[in-house]
Amino acid sequence: MSQPRMPGRNFLFVPGPTNVPDRVMRAMMVAMEDHRSSKFPELTLWLFQEMKKVFKTEKGQVFIFPSSGTGAWEAALSNTLSRGDKVLVPRFGQFSHLWIDLAQRIGLDVLIQDEEWGTGASPEHIEEALRADRTHSIKAVLVVHNETATGVTSDIGAVRRAIDAARHPAMLYVDGVSSIASIDFRMDDWQVDLAITGSQKGLMLPAGLGIVCASPKALAAHKSASCTHAYFDFSDHIKANATGYFPYTPSLPMLYGLRESLNILFEERLSRVFERHQVLADGVRAAAKAWGLRLCAKEPKWYSNTVSAVMVPPNINGAEVIDVAFRRYNLALGAGLAQLAGKLFRIGHLGDLNDLMVLGALAGAEMAMRDVGIDVQLGSGVAAAQAHFRATVMAKERKPTEEERFAETHPEGVVNA
């Protein structure tokens, strides 16, 4: 028997896909056009250039593939490495595990560093492994910036310092699928060689675009790499993208949607986007504390600003919380994955969200938890988050500085549709 329609909007609080703003949906409602026309590069050349601002790079080159983040993983690896190459990968959640699996399946020799789930990449362990590699056989270090399965963010700057301290030439690859455009990411400052993201999270689009940014060092490695697959080959894109075209038919609506999503991000200003995600995350964490529940992330230094994984009591199946939230309250929460299945539920707080939307999700989560037997006081988490959000708003209501006034009148890279 199918579930009857529920009025109102579904509260989408999985850590991706995220809410698509109305502006982006309208921008995607375009008639099909000739992607070989002389006008088409007006759209694409701007996208290639402006995406670099999101990665915070001047030196990197952006590639846009019709794929999910998994396709971006494969593109980054296959274009810059050869079969049999050694790569070092910390594993501390389901998505770092899946990246390892993909690397193995395309023929790479993967050295796995298992870390406790609830922690992130260990710069100390990475440095130790690289110092021991006296012949420099390790070609790359692969790190998931934000592990969505556990709500953990790793310190990429510290990883870079570890690589430098070991005086090792390994390239640094970073999965930023659930961090880029939501959490501060600094490709040039951290000397990241390959950074990847997907369209369905911080970029506030449907799934369908895998985006890679490659450093000059990575592009140099591409010239001798032998893992390359035809569909994801950088060479074809380098040649076509230079004049604003693609080597095959692109998804036109997605590209128009990406332009609008970038406009939205630049209008808000990236620094404020990151600040907003911090505020929303702190509100969710305040709610979990009020509920008497702990996060999967072991320490505050690991806390993610895009997703919180809330552990349920041992006698409760987290999947029941998720099912009840969806069936009764039209609230979508994220499930526990792999070894964490049934042990937690995840609240995604990234993308096009504000304080009141998060409060609605917390209210729904409280009701679902009570319904399955978790002893939480209704309103406790909501009240804790309200207090945090209100205090933040009140603190902001002050006279802006001259620098802030200047920034308000000079938004970053906005283009008219």
C-alpha positions, 0 to 999 in steps of 0.5 A, spaced: 500 500 500 502 506 497 503 512 502 498 517 501 501 524 499 503 529 505 501 536 504 507 541 504 514 540 502 518 535 504 524 537 509 530 534 506 535 534 511 540 528 508 547 530 507 546 530 499 542 531 495 540 538 498 535 543 497 535 546 490 533 554 490 527 556 486 532 561 482 536 555 480 530 551 478 528 557 474 535 558 471 535 550 469 528 551 465 531 553 458 530 551 451 535 546 448 540 550 444 546 548 439 552 547 444 557 548 438 554 555 437 558 561 437 554 564 443 555 558 447 562 559 450 559 566 453 556 561 458 562 556 459 568 560 459 565 564 465 563 557 469 570 555 468 573 561 471 568 562 476 569 555 479 576 557 480 574 562 486 570 556 489 576 552 489 580 558 491 585 557 486 588 561 481 593 556 478 588 550 477 584 548 471 577 546 472 574 540 469 566 539 469 564 532 467 557 529 466 557 525 472 556 524 480 562 525 485 564 518 483 566 520 476 570 526 479 574 521 483 575 516 477 577 522 473 582 525 478 585 518 479 585 515 472 588 522 469 594 523 473 596 516 475 598 509 472 596 502 473 600 499 479 602 506 482 602 506 490 597 511 493 596 512 501 589 513 503 586 514 510 580 510 511 575 513 516 568 512 514 564 509 508 566 514 503 573 514 504 572 506 503 569 507 497 574 511 494 579 506 496 575 501 492 575 505 486 582 506 486 583 498 487 578 497 481 582 501 476 589 498 478 592 502 483 596 499 489 593 502 495 596 503 502 590 503 507 591 507 513 585 505 518 583 510 523 577 510 528 571 512 525 569 518 528 576 521 527 579 523 520 585 523 517 591 523 521 597 528 519 602 524 524 600 517 521 601 520 514 608 523 515 610 517 518 608 513 512 611 518 507 618 518 511 618 511 511 617 511 503 625 512 502 624 511 494 618 515 493 614 510 491 608 513 493 605 517 488 599 520 491 595 521 498 588 521 498 584 524 503 576 525 504 575 532 506 569 531 509 567 524 511 559 524 510 558 518 513 561 520 520 560 527 520 567 528 520 572 534 517 579 533 516 584 538 517 587 538 509 592 544 511 595 539 516 596 534 511 599 538 507 604 540 512 605 533 514 607 531 506 612 537 506 615 535 513 616 528 510 619 532 504 615 527 499 613 529 492 607 525 493 601 529 490 595 531 494 588 529 492 582 531 496 575 529 496 571 535 497 564 533 495 560 535 501 565 540 503 566 545 497 562 551 497 560 550 504 566 549 508 572 553 507 577 550 502 583 553 499 586 549 494 592 554 492 594 555 500 594 547 501 597 546 495 592 541 493 593 537 486 586 534 485 580 537 488 573 534 486 566 536 488 559 534 486 553 539 484 548 536 489 551 538 495 554 545 497 553 547 489 545 547 490 544 543 484 541 536 482 546 530 482 549 530 475 556 534 475 562 531 477 567 537 478 575 536 478 580 542 479 587 540 477 594 543 479 599 545 474 603 539 477 597 534 476 596 536 469 604 535 468 603 528 471 597 527 466 602 527 460 605 520 462 599 517 466 596 510 463 590 509 467 586 514 462 579 512 460 576 515 454 570 518 457 574 522 463 580 524 459 583 530 461 586 531 454 579 531 450 577 537 455 583 541 455 583 542 448 575 543 447 574 547 454 580 552 451 574 555 446 568 554 451 566 547 448 566 540 450 568 534 447 561 531 447 554 533 449 554 537 455 547 537 460 545 544 458 540 545 464 545 543 469 550 548 466 545 554 466 543 552 473 551 552 475 551 559 473 545 561 477 548 557 483 555 561 483 551 567 482 547 566 489 554 564 492 557 570 490 552 574 492 552 572 499 559 572 499 563 565 500 566 567 507 558 568 509 556 562 506 562 558 511 559 562 517 552 560 516 554 553 515 558 554 522 552 557 525 547 552 523 552 546 525 553 549 532 545 549 532 544 542 531 550 540 535 547 544 541 540 540 540 544 533 540 547 536 547 540 538 549 537 531 547 543 527 551 545 524 545 553 524 542 555 525 535 559 520 532 565 525 531 569 523 537 572 530 538 570 537 537 576 538 532 573 533 528 566 536 527 563 537 520 559 544 519 555 540 513 553 534 517 552 531 524 551 524 525 547 523 531 548 516 535 542 513 538 541 509 544 544 502 544 537 499 544 534 503 538 535 502 531 537 508 528 533 506 521 527 506 525 528 514 527 529 515 519 523 511 517 518 514 522 521 521 521 519 520 513 513 516 514 509 521 519 513 527 518 515 528 511 522 529 514 528 526 510 534 524 515 541 520 513 542 513 515 548 510 518 552 506 513 556 500 513 559 499 520 554 504 523 548 502 520 542 502 525 547 506 530 545 513 528 541 518 524 544 524 520 542 531 519 545 534 513 545 542 514 548 544 508 546 548 502 540 552 501 538 552 508 537 557 514 535 557 521 528 556 521 529 550 516 533 547 521 529 548 527 523 545 523 528 539 522 530 538 529 522 538 531 521 533 526 527 529 529 525 530 536 518 527 535 520 521 531 525 519 536 520 520 541 515 515 537 521 510 537 522 510 544 528 515 545 527 519 552 528 526 549 524 532 552 520 535 546 522 542 544 529 541 548 533 541 542 529 546 538 530 551 544 537 549 545 538 551 537 533 557 538 538 560 543 544 559 539 541 562 533 538 568 536 544 569 540 548 569 533 543 574 530 543 579 536 551 579 536 551 581 528 546 587 529 551 592 529 554 597 525 558 594 519 565 596 519 568 600 513 571 593 510 564 590 510 561 595 507 565 595 501 564 588 501 557 588 500 557 593 494 562 589 491 559 582 490 564 576 488 564 575 480 556 576 479 554 575 472 547 577 469 543 571 466 
